[in-house]
C-alpha cells in the first residue's frame, strides 16, 4: 500500500480531532471523579481523626506495658482485637556511618562485606579516539525513531512512547 503526504496529513487531522473529542467526552467524567474524591475526603475526614487518636491510645498502652510482654508472649488478646509487638527482620545499621564502616572493613581486611562495582561511563566513550574505541570493542551508532507532532505542539513517538 502506497501512502502520500496528503494521506499522512489527513491521518494527523483525524488523530487531532479524535484526541479533542476524547478530551471533550471524558471531561465530565473527570469532573465527576474529582467531585467524588472531594466528597470521599470530606466523609473520611470525620473518621480519620478519631482513628488516629485511638491508635495513639493503643500505642501508649503498649509503651507503658512493654515489660509485660515476654519473649514467648508478644501479644495480648483483648475483646475487640489483639495488641502486641512483632519482630521484624534483623538488619545491620552503620553506627558511625556507611563510609566509616567501609573504611574500617578495608583496614581490618574484612573484604567480604564491601562490594566494589565497576561501572562503564558510557558518556565518555564518545570522547575516545576511533582506535581506542575499536580496541575495546565500542562503536558509535545513531538511532532513529519516527514520530508525529500535531499543530498543538505535542510530539508523539510512533510505537507508543510519548516525549
C-alpha positions as CSV (number, residue, x, y, z in Angstrom):
1,X,0.0,0.0,0.0
2,X,1.4,3.3,-1.0
3,X,0.7,6.4,1.1
4,X,1.3,10.0,0.2
5,X,2.0,13.1,2.3
6,X,-1.7,14.0,1.8
7,X,-2.7,10.6,3.4
8,X,-0.4,11.3,6.4
9,X,-1.7,14.8,6.8
10,X,-5.3,13.6,6.7
11,X,-4.4,11.0,9.3
12,X,-2.9,13.7,11.5
13,X,-6.1,15.7,11.2
14,X,-8.2,12.7,12.2
15,X,-5.8,12.0,15.2
16,X,-6.1,15.6,16.4
17,X,-9.9,15.5,16.0
18,X,-10.2,12.2,17.9
19,X,-7.9,13.5,20.7
20,X,-10.0,16.6,21.0
21,X,-13.2,14.5,21.0
22,X,-11.8,12.2,23.6
23,X,-10.9,15.1,25.9
24,X,-14.3,16.6,25.5
25,X,-16.1,13.3,26.1
26,X,-14.1,12.4,29.2
27,X,-14.1,15.9,30.7
28,X,-17.5,15.5,32.5
29,X,-16.3,12.1,33.8
30,X,-13.1,13.6,35.1
31,X,-15.0,16.3,36.9
32,X,-17.3,13.6,38.5
33,X,-14.2,11.7,39.6
34,X,-12.7,14.9,41.2
35,X,-16.1,15.7,42.9
36,X,-16.3,12.1,44.2
37,X,-12.7,12.3,45.5
38,X,-13.5,15.5,47.3
39,X,-16.7,14.1,48.7
40,X,-14.9,11.0,49.9
41,X,-12.2,13.1,51.6
42,X,-14.9,15.1,53.4
43,X,-16.6,11.9,54.6
44,X,-13.3,10.2,55.5
45,X,-12.1,13.2,57.5
46,X,-14.8,12.7,60.1
47,X,-13.4,9.3,60.9
48,X,-9.7,9.7,60.4
49,X,-9.0,12.0,63.4
50,X,-10.7,9.7,65.9
51,X,-8.9,6.7,64.4
52,X,-5.6,8.4,64.8
53,X,-6.4,9.4,68.4
54,X,-7.4,5.8,69.2
55,X,-4.3,4.4,67.6
56,X,-2.2,6.8,69.9
57,X,-4.1,5.3,72.9
58,X,-3.1,1.8,71.8
59,X,0.5,2.8,71.2
60,X,0.7,4.5,74.6
61,X,-0.7,1.3,76.3
62,X,1.9,-0.8,74.5
63,X,4.7,1.5,75.6
64,X,3.5,1.6,79.2
65,X,3.1,-2.2,79.4
66,X,6.0,-3.3,77.3
67,X,7.7,-5.1,80.1
68,X,4.6,-7.4,80.5
69,X,5.2,-8.8,77.0
70,X,7.6,-11.7,77.5
71,X,9.6,-13.1,74.6
72,X,7.3,-16.0,74.3
73,X,4.1,-13.9,74.6
74,X,4.5,-10.9,72.4
75,X,0.8,-10.2,72.1
76,X,-2.4,-9.9,74.3
77,X,-5.9,-10.8,73.1
78,X,-8.5,-8.2,74.1
79,X,-12.3,-8.2,73.5
80,X,-12.1,-6.1,70.3
81,X,-8.8,-7.3,68.9
82,X,-5.1,-8.1,69.8
83,X,-2.3,-5.8,70.6
84,X,1.4,-6.6,70.8
85,X,4.8,-6.5,69.3
86,X,6.1,-8.1,66.1
87,X,9.7,-8.7,65.4
88,X,10.9,-7.6,62.0
89,X,13.9,-9.0,60.2
90,X,17.3,-8.3,61.6
91,X,19.2,-5.6,59.7
92,X,22.6,-4.1,60.2
93,X,23.0,-0.4,60.8
94,X,26.2,1.5,60.4
95,X,26.5,3.3,63.7
96,X,29.2,5.7,62.6
97,X,28.1,6.0,59.0
98,X,28.5,3.8,55.9
99,X,31.8,5.4,54.8
100,X,33.4,4.7,58.2
101,X,32.2,1.1,58.1
102,X,33.6,0.6,54.6
103,X,36.9,2.2,55.6
104,X,37.3,0.1,58.8
105,X,36.3,-3.1,56.9
106,X,39.1,-2.4,54.4
107,X,41.6,-1.6,57.1
108,X,40.7,-4.8,59.0
109,X,40.7,-6.7,55.7
110,X,37.1,-7.9,56.1
111,X,36.6,-7.8,52.4
112,X,33.5,-9.9,52.1
113,X,31.3,-7.1,53.4
114,X,32.5,-4.5,50.9
115,X,31.3,-4.6,47.3
116,X,33.3,-2.9,44.6
117,X,31.3,-2.2,41.5
118,X,32.9,-1.3,38.1
119,X,30.6,0.9,36.1
120,X,31.1,1.9,32.5
121,X,30.8,5.6,31.9
122,X,29.0,5.5,28.5
123,X,29.0,9.3,28.0
124,X,32.8,9.3,27.9
125,X,33.1,6.5,25.3
126,X,32.2,9.1,22.6
127,X,35.3,11.1,23.5
128,X,37.7,8.2,22.8
129,X,39.6,8.1,19.6
130,X,38.4,5.7,16.9
131,X,41.4,3.5,17.5
132,X,40.7,3.3,21.3
133,X,37.0,2.5,20.7
134,X,38.0,-0.2,18.2
135,X,40.5,-1.7,20.7
136,X,37.8,-2.0,23.4
137,X,35.0,-3.1,21.1
138,X,32.9,0.1,21.0
139,X,31.1,1.5,18.0
140,X,29.2,4.8,17.9
141,X,25.7,4.4,16.4
142,X,23.0,6.9,15.7
143,X,19.4,5.7,16.3
144,X,16.3,6.9,14.6
145,X,12.7,6.8,15.6
146,X,9.6,8.0,13.8
147,X,7.2,10.5,15.2
148,X,4.5,12.9,14.5
149,X,3.7,16.3,16.0
150,X,0.2,17.8,15.9
151,X,-0.1,21.5,15.4
152,X,-0.8,21.8,19.1
153,X,2.9,21.1,19.6
154,X,2.8,17.6,21.3
155,X,5.4,15.2,19.9
156,X,4.3,11.6,19.8
157,X,6.8,8.8,19.1
158,X,5.4,6.2,16.9
159,X,5.5,2.9,18.7
160,X,3.7,4.2,21.8
161,X,6.2,6.3,23.7
162,X,5.4,10.0,24.2
163,X,8.1,12.6,24.7
